[in-house]
Amino acid sequence: MKSNTKEQKSALSMRDALNEFKNLKMVEAHDDSKDWRDGLWNYPNVIEKIFKGAVPFSYIFLFSLMAFLFILFLQSNVFANVLKKGAFSNDRYTEGMVGALSSFNPLFATTNYVDKAIDSLIFEKFVYIDKNGKPEPGVAKAWTASKDSLMYIFTVDEGLYWQDGTELTVDDVLFTFNTAILLAQDDSVGAALVGIDIVKVDDKTLQFTLTEANPTFYEAVSIYIIPQKAFEDIDLGLIRTAFVNNAMGSGKYMIEKKEQNAVYLVDNPYDNYSPRLKNIELRIYPDFSSLETAMRVGDIDALGSWDNEALSFMQEYTSFGVLSKTEDFRNRIYFLNLRKEDLKDKNIRIGINYLLDVNALLHESNIQGTVMHGPYPEDSWVFNDEISYYEYSPEKAVTYLKTAGYTKNAETGYYESKENKILSFTLSYLDNDINNRLIDTIVKLFDKEGIVIKPDSLDYNEISQQTIAKRDFEMLLYEVETTVDPDQYNLWHSLKVDDPNLNLSGYQYERVDILLEDARKTTNETVRKTKYLQFQRYLMADAPVIFLYHPSFVFYFDSKLKGVDLDNTNFSYERYWNIEDWYWSY
């Protein structure tokens, strides 16, 4: 009974309070200036009466509201970031990547940018190459070269240690180079070292002897050094996978733990650096949807990609810093197979070049990059700015295609031969999001100009083991990575038309061969520049490819993270070059 009476009283009190609040709002119009202001001042008293009159329901409502808001906070990015970057975790950095983990083996050439990024943290290179193509100290602290550039003497830095605390020696360096050379046939980083004699002079010196001058020599020896004792007893046939569970180097960080989709790195206590970020976690996601989810729940501090569209959600994160780096030595190229009948005709190749609007291609495909005008970036010291490069010009294309026997049919809008054969080609490409958008746009742009392009989508094994290895394509969208040095012998010399070399178009011209040969026989930059300027004239006149663009890598990071610098890099996977200078600022 007492309980019911109390509930009645509470309900009555609540009705009275609400009536009072209602009466407060119903003020006579002629008296509203004074009573309206008084009513506003009286709001706290009214709310207090309502609250007291509604006990215990008001308490239940209040605590329920607080619990609801607290749950929302727990699920928010704010709370996740507070936990992750609290006072006790300002030495930790987490980055998200899309891709897959592989072998961590630095002896083999790879297109896996996840592996490349991780390798840069674990291992240390013999020498590093700066953005101007000049060597900088790594494991080698000093070097000299003979006047004829046929002999190089390197001094290995003392006081370097492997991540198990043992000393790094000249023997480790010699073992690394010899192993890489032995694996040269297996697409190892030693392919460029074949024919170079490497000997140990003493406990801190190595001598490299060349048979002819090689201006790309420093890039050839810019490889990661591995410990002899960890791998000398492993069969060469098994060494590719030997690093999966034993990726030990002398780099700034060492692997603490590895999972299927994550690598946990800790500061290497045996190196000469003392980074403020003691722990690095690299999380690997299968796709950009998963990466976006990780970003939204606050799991990661940074992420990057070459795909503008995939990272469009980052426009919401206005507090994040963003840096962009155009990778001038990554080249997206549209290869024309000169082995195929129609593409043997230079007039067709030139006409096609004039019909593709590369600026429109990038814009409509939502691709960030810098348009290529030839084999070298425009800021290269050998770029020839005195020749005419192909710009979009349907008018010029008409002339060249007419010479080749193709005119545009006024009714269909397509280029046709006298036999009414429509000018059409099959374009092969690796199936991925960026390429799919590019191909869709290429098909549309060429169709508008009167040429039919038939897409041929391939997986990695198909394109590498069939299409490229056997040169089985008509047209090919592909990316090649070149050296910082302007030597492009492997891309255009007639001796390099077969697999595993990169003259994918099958381009052959004796004058170009001679220029490329002569330019790599000397280190005299004046002589080399003269050769490369002439090489560009011949190459562009023959149009064996359509040069598309250099991709741009966009890196988003929490604005509280300081020290990030992409300016001194050539490739996105080199972004950790100054990781010891990164820190959290709160």
C-alpha positions as CSV (number, residue, x, y, z in Angstrom):
1,M,0.0,0.0,0.0
2,K,2.8,2.4,0.9
3,S,4.3,1.7,-2.4
4,N,1.2,2.6,-4.4
5,T,0.6,5.8,-2.4
6,K,4.2,6.8,-3.1
7,E,3.8,6.2,-6.9
8,Q,0.5,8.2,-6.9
9,K,2.2,11.0,-5.1
10,S,5.1,10.9,-7.6
11,A,2.8,10.9,-10.6
12,L,0.7,13.7,-9.1
13,S,3.8,15.8,-8.4
14,M,5.0,15.2,-12.0
15,R,1.6,16.4,-13.4
16,D,1.7,19.4,-11.2
17,A,5.2,20.3,-12.3
18,L,4.3,19.8,-16.0
19,N,1.2,22.0,-15.5
20,E,3.3,24.7,-13.9
21,F,5.8,24.5,-16.9
22,K,2.8,24.7,-19.3
23,N,1.3,27.6,-17.5
24,L,4.6,29.4,-17.7
25,K,4.6,29.3,-21.4
26,M,1.0,30.5,-21.7
27,V,1.6,34.2,-21.1
28,E,-0.7,37.0,-22.1
29,A,0.4,38.7,-25.3
30,H,0.1,42.2,-23.8
31,D,2.4,41.3,-21.0
32,D,4.9,39.1,-22.8
33,S,8.0,41.3,-22.7
34,K,8.4,41.2,-18.9
35,D,6.9,37.7,-18.2
36,W,8.7,36.1,-21.1
37,R,12.1,37.1,-19.8
38,D,11.1,36.2,-16.2
39,G,10.0,32.8,-17.5
40,L,13.3,32.2,-19.1
41,W,15.2,33.1,-15.9
42,N,12.9,30.7,-14.1
43,Y,13.6,27.7,-16.3
44,P,16.2,26.1,-13.9
45,N,13.7,26.1,-11.1
46,V,11.0,24.6,-13.3
47,I,13.4,21.8,-14.4
48,E,14.4,21.2,-10.8
49,K,10.8,20.8,-9.8
50,I,10.1,18.4,-12.8
51,F,13.2,16.3,-11.8
52,K,12.3,16.1,-8.1
53,G,8.6,15.5,-8.9
54,A,9.5,12.6,-11.3
55,V,11.7,10.7,-8.8
56,P,12.6,7.8,-9.2
57,F,11.8,7.9,-13.0
58,S,14.0,11.0,-13.5
59,Y,17.0,9.1,-12.0
60,I,16.4,6.1,-14.2
61,F,16.2,8.3,-17.3
62,L,19.3,10.3,-16.4
63,F,21.5,7.2,-15.7
64,S,20.1,5.5,-18.9
65,L,21.1,8.5,-20.9
66,M,24.6,8.6,-19.4
67,A,25.0,4.9,-20.1
68,F,23.9,5.3,-23.7
69,L,26.3,8.2,-24.3
70,F,29.2,6.3,-22.6
71,I,28.6,3.3,-24.9
72,L,28.7,5.6,-28.0
73,F,32.0,7.0,-26.7
74,L,33.4,3.5,-26.3
75,Q,32.6,2.7,-29.9
76,S,33.9,6.0,-31.3
77,N,37.2,6.8,-33.0
78,V,37.9,9.3,-30.3
79,F,38.0,6.6,-27.6
80,A,40.0,4.2,-29.7
81,N,42.6,6.9,-30.4
82,V,42.7,7.8,-26.7
83,L,43.5,4.2,-25.8
84,K,46.0,3.8,-28.5
85,K,47.9,7.0,-28.1
86,G,47.6,7.6,-24.4
87,A,50.4,8.7,-22.2
88,F,51.8,5.1,-22.1
89,S,51.7,4.5,-25.9
90,N,53.4,7.5,-27.5
91,D,56.2,5.2,-28.7
92,R,53.9,3.1,-30.9
93,Y,52.9,3.6,-34.6
94,T,50.4,1.6,-36.6
95,E,50.1,1.7,-40.3
96,G,47.6,0.0,-42.6
97,M,48.4,-1.4,-46.1
98,V,46.5,-3.2,-48.8
99,G,48.3,-6.3,-50.1
100,A,49.8,-9.5,-48.8
101,L,52.9,-10.6,-46.9
102,S,55.4,-12.6,-48.8
103,S,58.9,-14.0,-48.1
104,F,60.7,-10.9,-46.7
105,N,63.6,-12.1,-48.9
106,P,65.6,-9.1,-50.0
107,L,67.7,-11.1,-52.5
108,F,64.9,-11.4,-55.0
109,A,63.4,-8.7,-57.2
110,T,59.8,-8.2,-56.2
111,T,56.8,-6.0,-57.1
112,N,55.3,-6.6,-53.6
113,Y,55.4,-3.2,-52.1
114,V,54.3,-4.5,-48.7
115,D,57.5,-6.7,-48.6
116,K,59.6,-3.8,-49.9
117,A,58.4,-1.5,-47.1
118,I,59.0,-4.0,-44.4
119,D,62.5,-4.9,-45.8
120,S,63.5,-1.3,-45.6
121,L,62.9,-1.4,-41.8
122,I,64.6,-4.8,-41.1
123,F,67.6,-4.7,-43.4
124,E,70.3,-2.2,-44.3
125,K,71.7,-1.6,-47.8
126,F,75.3,-1.7,-48.8
127,V,74.9,1.8,-50.2
128,Y,71.8,4.0,-50.6
129,I,70.8,6.0,-53.7
130,D,69.6,9.5,-53.2
131,K,66.9,11.2,-55.3
132,N,69.6,12.5,-57.7
133,G,71.0,9.0,-58.2
134,K,74.1,9.5,-56.1
135,P,75.4,6.9,-53.6
136,E,75.1,7.5,-49.8
137,P,76.7,5.4,-47.0
138,G,75.0,2.3,-45.7
139,V,76.8,-0.8,-44.6
140,A,79.7,0.7,-46.7
141,K,80.9,3.9,-45.0
142,A,83.4,5.0,-47.7
143,W,84.5,4.1,-51.2
144,T,86.9,5.2,-54.0
145,A,86.8,4.6,-57.8
146,S,89.6,4.3,-60.3
147,K,89.9,7.0,-63.0
148,D,88.6,4.5,-65.6
149,S,85.7,3.5,-63.4
150,L,86.7,-0.2,-63.6
151,M,87.7,-0.7,-60.0
152,Y,85.9,0.3,-56.8
153,I,87.2,-0.1,-53.2
154,F,84.6,-0.1,-50.4
155,T,85.2,0.2,-46.7
156,V,82.6,-1.6,-44.5
157,D,81.5,0.4,-41.5
158,E,82.8,-0.9,-38.1
159,G,80.5,-1.3,-35.1
160,L,77.5,-2.7,-37.1
161,Y,75.6,-5.6,-35.6
162,W,73.0,-8.1,-36.6
163,Q,69.8,-8.2,-34.6
164,D,71.0,-11.1,-32.5
165,G,73.9,-9.0,-31.3
166,T,76.7,-10.5,-33.4
167,E,79.0,-8.3,-35.4
168,L,78.4,-7.6,-39.1
169,T,81.6,-8.4,-41.1
170,V,83.1,-8.1,-44.5
171,D,82.4,-11.8,-44.9
172,D,78.7,-11.2,-44.5
173,V,78.8,-8.6,-47.3
174,L,80.8,-10.9,-49.6
175,F,78.4,-13.8,-48.9
176,T,75.5,-11.6,-49.8
177,F,76.9,-10.5,-53.1
178,N,78.1,-14.0,-54.1
179,T,74.7,-15.5,-53.2
180,A,72.8,-12.9,-55.2
181,I,75.0,-13.6,-58.3
182,L,74.5,-17.3,-58.0
183,L,70.8,-16.7,-58.0
184,A,70.9,-14.3,-60.9
185,Q,69.0,-16.7,-63.2
186,D,66.1,-16.7,-60.7
187,D,65.4,-13.0,-61.0
188,S,67.6,-12.0,-58.0
189,V,69.0,-8.6,-57.3
190,G,72.3,-10.0,-58.4
191,A,71.4,-10.0,-62.1
192,A,73.2,-6.7,-62.6
193,L,76.3,-8.0,-60.8
194,V,77.0,-10.8,-63.2
195,G,80.6,-10.5,-64.6
196,I,81.8,-8.3,-61.7
197,D,84.7,-9.7,-59.7
198,I,84.3,-9.2,-56.0
199,V,87.2,-10.0,-53.6
200,K,87.9,-9.4,-49.9
201,V,91.0,-7.2,-49.5
202,D,91.1,-7.3,-45.7
203,D,88.8,-7.5,-42.7
204,K,87.0,-4.2,-43.6
205,T,87.6,-3.8,-47.3
206,L,86.1,-5.2,-50.5
207,Q,87.2,-4.7,-54.1
208,F,84.9,-4.7,-57.1
209,T,86.5,-5.1,-60.6
210,L,84.4,-4.5,-63.8
211,T,85.3,-5.4,-67.3
212,E,83.8,-2.2,-68.6
213,A,82.6,1.1,-67.1
214,N,79.0,0.9,-65.8
215,P,77.3,4.2,-64.8
216,T,74.6,2.2,-62.9
217,F,77.2,0.4,-60.8
218,Y,76.2,2.1,-57.5
219,E,72.5,1.1,-58.0
220,A,73.6,-2.4,-58.8
221,V,75.4,-2.7,-55.4
222,S,72.6,-1.0,-53.5
223,I,71.2,-4.2,-52.1
224,Y,70.3,-5.3,-48.6
225,I,73.0,-7.3,-46.7
226,I,72.1,-10.6,-45.0
227,P,74.0,-12.6,-42.3
228,Q,76.2,-15.4,-43.6
229,K,75.8,-17.6,-40.6
230,A,72.0,-17.7,-40.8
231,F,71.9,-18.8,-44.5
232,E,75.2,-20.3,-45.6
233,D,74.0,-23.9,-44.9
234,I,70.7,-23.5,-46.7
235,D,70.3,-25.0,-50.2
236,L,70.1,-22.4,-52.9
237,G,66.8,-23.9,-54.1
238,L,65.2,-23.3,-50.7
239,I,66.7,-19.9,-49.9
240,R,63.8,-17.9,-51.4
241,T,61.5,-19.0,-48.5
242,A,64.2,-19.1,-45.9
243,F,63.5,-15.6,-44.7
244,V,59.8,-16.2,-43.8
245,N,60.7,-17.3,-40.3
246,N,64.2,-15.9,-40.0
247,A,64.2,-12.3,-41.5
248,M,67.2,-11.1,-39.5
249,G,69.0,-8.0,-40.7
250,S,70.9,-5.0,-39.3
251,G,68.2,-2.4,-39.9
252,K,66.6,0.0,-37.5
253,Y,63.8,-2.4,-36.5
254,M,63.5,-6.1,-35.9
255,I,60.5,-8.5,-36.2
256,E,59.1,-9.3,-32.8
257,K,56.1,-11.2,-34.0
258,K,54.5,-12.0,-37.4
259,E,50.9,-13.0,-38.1
260,Q,49.1,-13.7,-41.3
261,N,48.0,-10.1,-41.7
262,A,50.3,-8.2,-39.4
263,V,54.0,-7.7,-38.6
264,Y,55.1,-6.3,-35.2
265,L,58.4,-4.6,-35.2
266,V,60.5,-3.3,-32.3
267,D,63.5,-1.0,-32.1
268,N,66.7,-2.8,-32.9
269,P,68.8,-2.4,-29.7
270,Y,72.1,-3.1,-31.5
271,D,72.0,-0.4,-34.1
272,N,73.2,3.2,-33.9
273,Y,69.8,4.8,-33.9
274,S,67.4,5.6,-31.0
275,P,64.0,6.2,-32.5
276,R,61.2,7.6,-30.4
277,L,58.8,5.2,-32.0
278,K,59.9,1.9,-30.3
279,N,57.1,-0.2,-31.7
280,I,55.8,-0.4,-35.2
281,E,52.8,-2.4,-36.2
282,L,52.1,-2.9,-39.9
283,R,48.6,-4.3,-40.6
284,I,47.9,-5.8,-43.9
285,Y,44.4,-5.8,-45.4
286,P,43.0,-7.7,-48.3
287,D,41.1,-4.8,-49.8
288,F,40.4,-1.1,-49.4
289,S,37.0,-1.7,-47.9
290,S,38.8,-3.5,-45.0
291,L,41.3,-0.7,-44.8
292,E,38.6,1.9,-44.6
293,T,36.9,0.0,-41.7
294,A,40.2,-0.1,-39.8
295,M,40.5,3.7,-40.3
296,R,37.0,4.4,-39.1
297,V,37.3,2.4,-35.9
298,G,40.7,4.0,-35.1
299,D,42.9,1.0,-35.6
300,I,45.6,2.7,-37.6
301,D,47.5,6.0,-37.6
302,A,48.4,6.2,-41.3
303,L,47.7,4.7,-44.7
304,G,48.7,5.3,-48.3
305,S,48.0,4.3,-51.8
306,W,48.3,5.2,-55.5
307,D,44.5,4.8,-55.9
308,N,42.8,8.1,-55.4
309,E,39.3,6.7,-55.6
310,A,39.9,3.9,-53.1
311,L,41.0,6.5,-50.5
312,S,38.3,9.0,-51.2
313,F,36.9,8.4,-47.7
314,M,40.0,10.1,-46.3
315,Q,38.5,13.5,-47.4
316,E,36.4,13.3,-44.2
317,Y,39.6,13.3,-42.1
318,T,40.5,16.9,-42.4
319,S,42.7,16.7,-39.3
320,F,45.0,14.2,-41.0
321,G,48.2,15.3,-42.7
322,V,48.7,14.3,-46.3
323,L,51.8,14.1,-48.5
324,S,52.0,13.1,-52.1
325,K,55.0,11.7,-54.0
326,T,55.2,11.2,-57.7
327,E,57.4,8.1,-58.4
328,D,59.3,9.2,-61.4
329,F,61.0,5.9,-61.9
330,R,57.8,3.9,-62.0
331,N,56.4,4.1,-65.5
332,R,52.9,3.1,-66.6
333,I,53.3,2.3,-70.3
334,Y,51.0,1.2,-73.1
335,F,53.1,-1.3,-75.0
336,L,52.5,-1.9,-78.7
337,N,53.7,-5.3,-79.9
338,L,55.7,-4.6,-83.1
339,R,55.7,-8.3,-83.8
340,K,52.0,-8.1,-84.8
341,E,51.2,-7.2,-88.4
342,D,49.2,-4.0,-88.0
343,L,51.5,-2.6,-85.4
344,K,54.6,-3.1,-87.6
345,D,53.4,0.0,-89.4
346,K,54.9,3.1,-87.8
347,N,52.1,5.3,-89.1
348,I,49.5,3.3,-87.2
349,R,51.5,3.5,-84.0
350,I,52.0,7.3,-84.4
351,G,48.3,7.7,-85.2
352,I,47.3,5.8,-82.1
353,N,49.6,8.0,-80.0
354,Y,47.9,11.1,-81.3
355,L,44.4,9.7,-80.5
356,L,44.8,9.0,-76.8
357,D,44.3,12.0,-74.6
358,V,46.3,11.0,-71.6
359,N,45.3,13.9,-69.4
360,A,41.6,13.0,-70.0
361,L,42.5,9.3,-69.2
362,L,43.9,10.2,-65.8
363,H,41.1,12.6,-65.0
364,E,38.2,10.4,-66.0
365,S,39.8,7.3,-64.3
366,N,40.4,9.3,-61.1
367,I,44.1,8.5,-61.2
368,Q,46.7,10.7,-59.6
369,G,50.0,10.9,-61.5
370,T,52.2,12.9,-63.8
371,V,51.8,12.5,-67.5
372,M,54.8,11.0,-69.2
373,H,56.1,12.7,-72.4
374,G,58.8,10.2,-73.1
375,P,61.1,7.6,-71.4
376,Y,62.4,10.2,-68.9
377,P,60.7,12.5,-66.4
378,E,60.8,16.1,-67.3
379,D,63.1,17.0,-64.4
380,S,65.7,14.4,-65.5
381,W,69.1,15.8,-66.5
382,V,68.8,14.0,-69.8
383,F,65.3,14.9,-70.7
384,N,65.1,16.3,-74.3
385,D,62.9,19.4,-74.3
386,E,63.7,20.2,-78.0
387,I,61.7,17.5,-79.6
388,S,57.9,17.2,-80.2
389,Y,56.2,14.8,-78.0
390,Y,52.8,13.3,-78.7
391,E,49.9,15.4,-77.6
392,Y,46.3,14.7,-78.2
393,S,45.5,15.7,-81.8
394,P,42.8,13.8,-83.8
395,E,43.7,16.0,-86.8
396,K,47.3,14.7,-87.0
397,A,46.1,11.2,-86.4
398,V,43.9,11.3,-89.5
399,T,46.9,11.9,-91.7
400,Y,49.1,9.1,-90.3
401,L,46.2,6.6,-90.3
402,K,45.3,7.5,-93.9
403,T,48.9,6.8,-94.9
404,A,48.5,3.4,-93.3
405,G,45.4,2.7,-95.3
406,Y,42.7,3.6,-92.7
407,T,40.1,6.3,-93.1
408,K,37.2,7.2,-90.9
409,N,33.8,5.9,-92.1
410,A,31.4,8.9,-91.9
411,E,28.5,6.6,-91.1
412,T,30.0,4.4,-88.4
413,G,32.6,6.8,-87.1
414,Y,35.3,4.1,-87.1
415,Y,38.6,3.9,-89.0
416,E,38.3,1.3,-91.7
417,S,40.5,-0.2,-94.4
418,K,39.5,-0.3,-98.1
419,E,38.2,-3.8,-97.3
420,N,36.0,-2.4,-94.6
421,K,38.1,-3.8,-91.8
422,I,37.6,-1.8,-88.7
423,L,40.9,-0.8,-87.0
424,S,40.7,-2.8,-83.7
425,F,43.2,-4.2,-81.2
426,T,43.2,-6.4,-78.1
427,L,44.6,-4.8,-75.0
428,S,45.9,-7.1,-72.2
429,Y,46.2,-6.0,-68.6
430,L,46.5,-7.2,-65.0
431,D,43.1,-7.3,-63.4
432,N,43.1,-4.8,-60.5
433,D,41.0,-1.8,-59.5
434,I,43.2,0.9,-61.0
435,N,43.7,-1.0,-64.3
436,N,40.0,-1.7,-64.6
437,R,39.2,2.0,-64.4
438,L,42.0,2.8,-66.9
439,I,40.9,0.2,-69.3
440,D,37.3,1.3,-69.2
441,T,38.4,4.9,-70.0
442,I,40.8,3.8,-72.7
443,V,38.1,1.8,-74.4
444,K,35.7,4.7,-74.3
445,L,38.3,7.3,-75.4
446,F,39.4,5.3,-78.4
447,D,35.9,4.3,-79.3
448,K,35.0,8.0,-79.5
449,E,38.0,8.5,-81.9
450,G,37.0,5.6,-84.1
451,I,39.2,2.7,-82.9
452,V,37.9,-0.5,-81.2
453,I,39.8,-1.7,-78.2
454,K,38.9,-5.2,-76.8
455,P,39.9,-5.7,-73.2
456,D,41.8,-8.8,-72.1
457,S,41.7,-9.1,-68.3
458,L,44.4,-11.4,-66.8
459,D,45.4,-12.6,-63.4
460,Y,49.0,-12.4,-62.2
461,N,50.1,-15.9,-63.3
462,E,48.5,-15.5,-66.7
463,I,50.1,-12.1,-67.4
464,S,53.6,-13.0,-66.1
465,Q,53.9,-16.6,-67.2
466,Q,52.0,-16.5,-70.5
467,T,51.4,-13.0,-71.9
468,I,54.8,-11.4,-71.0
469,A,57.0,-14.5,-70.9
470,K,55.8,-15.6,-74.4
471,R,55.2,-12.0,-75.7
472,D,51.7,-13.2,-76.4
473,F,49.8,-9.9,-76.7
474,E,48.8,-7.2,-79.2
475,M,48.7,-4.3,-76.8
476,L,49.7,-4.4,-73.2
477,L,49.1,-2.1,-70.2
478,Y,52.0,-2.6,-67.9
479,E,54.2,-0.9,-65.3
480,V,58.0,-1.0,-65.3
481,E,60.4,0.3,-62.7
482,T,63.6,1.9,-64.0
483,T,66.9,2.9,-62.3
484,V,67.4,6.4,-61.2
485,D,70.2,6.5,-63.6
486,P,69.0,7.2,-67.2
487,D,70.3,3.9,-68.6
488,Q,67.4,2.1,-70.2
489,Y,69.3,-0.6,-72.1
490,N,67.0,-3.3,-70.8
491,L,63.9,-1.6,-72.1
492,W,64.9,-0.7,-75.7
493,H,67.9,-2.6,-76.9
494,S,67.3,-5.2,-79.6
495,L,69.1,-7.9,-77.5
496,K,66.5,-7.5,-74.8
497,V,63.4,-8.4,-76.7
498,D,62.9,-11.8,-75.1
499,D,61.9,-12.8,-71.6
500,P,63.0,-12.1,-68.9
501,N,64.1,-8.8,-70.3
502,L,61.8,-5.7,-70.6
503,N,61.9,-4.8,-74.3
504,L,58.3,-5.9,-74.4
505,S,57.4,-4.2,-77.6
506,G,60.1,-6.0,-79.5
507,Y,61.6,-2.7,-80.6
508,Q,64.7,-2.9,-82.7
509,Y,66.7,-0.2,-84.3
510,E,70.5,-0.4,-84.7
511,R,71.2,3.3,-84.1
512,V,69.3,3.2,-80.8
513,D,71.3,0.1,-79.9
514,I,74.6,1.9,-80.5
515,L,73.5,5.0,-78.5
516,L,72.4,2.9,-75.5
517,E,75.7,0.9,-75.6
518,D,77.9,3.9,-75.9
519,A,76.0,5.8,-73.1
520,R,76.6,3.0,-70.6
521,K,80.3,2.6,-71.4
522,T,81.3,5.9,-69.9
523,T,80.6,7.9,-66.7
524,N,81.2,11.2,-68.4
525,E,77.8,12.9,-68.0
526,T,78.3,15.3,-70.9
527,V,78.9,12.4,-73.3
528,R,76.1,10.4,-71.8
529,K,73.6,13.3,-72.1
530,T,74.4,13.8,-75.8
531,K,73.8,10.1,-76.4
532,Y,70.5,10.0,-74.5
533,L,69.2,13.2,-76.2
534,Q,69.6,11.6,-79.6
535,F,68.2,8.3,-78.3
536,Q,65.0,10.0,-77.4
537,R,64.6,11.5,-80.9
538,Y,64.7,8.1,-82.5
539,L,62.5,6.4,-79.9
540,M,59.8,9.0,-80.1
541,A,59.8,9.0,-83.9
542,D,59.3,5.2,-84.0
543,A,56.5,5.3,-81.3
544,P,56.9,1.7,-80.1
545,V,54.7,2.5,-77.0
546,I,52.3,5.1,-75.7
547,F,53.9,6.7,-72.6
548,L,51.1,7.2,-70.0
549,Y,52.1,8.4,-66.5
550,H,54.2,8.2,-63.4
551,P,51.9,7.2,-60.5
552,S,51.7,9.4,-57.4
553,F,51.6,7.8,-53.9
554,V,49.4,9.6,-51.4
555,F,50.2,9.2,-47.7
556,Y,47.7,10.1,-45.0
557,F,48.8,10.3,-41.4
558,D,47.6,11.5,-38.0
559,S,48.6,15.2,-37.8
560,K,50.1,14.6,-34.4
561,L,52.7,12.4,-36.0
562,K,55.7,14.6,-36.8
563,G,58.8,14.1,-39.0
564,V,57.3,12.3,-42.0
565,D,59.2,13.3,-45.1
566,L,58.7,11.9,-48.7
567,D,60.8,14.6,-50.5
568,N,64.1,12.6,-50.2
569,T,62.7,9.4,-51.6
570,N,62.5,7.9,-55.0
571,F,59.9,5.2,-54.2
572,S,57.0,5.0,-51.7
573,Y,58.5,2.0,-49.9
574,E,61.4,4.3,-48.9
575,R,59.1,6.5,-46.8
576,Y,60.7,5.2,-43.5
577,W,64.2,6.5,-44.5
578,N,64.1,8.9,-41.5
579,I,61.9,6.9,-39.2
580,E,64.2,7.7,-36.3
581,D,63.0,11.3,-36.6
582,W,59.3,10.4,-36.4
583,Y,57.5,11.2,-33.1
584,W,54.1,11.9,-31.6
585,S,53.4,15.5,-30.5
586,Y,50.7,16.0,-27.9
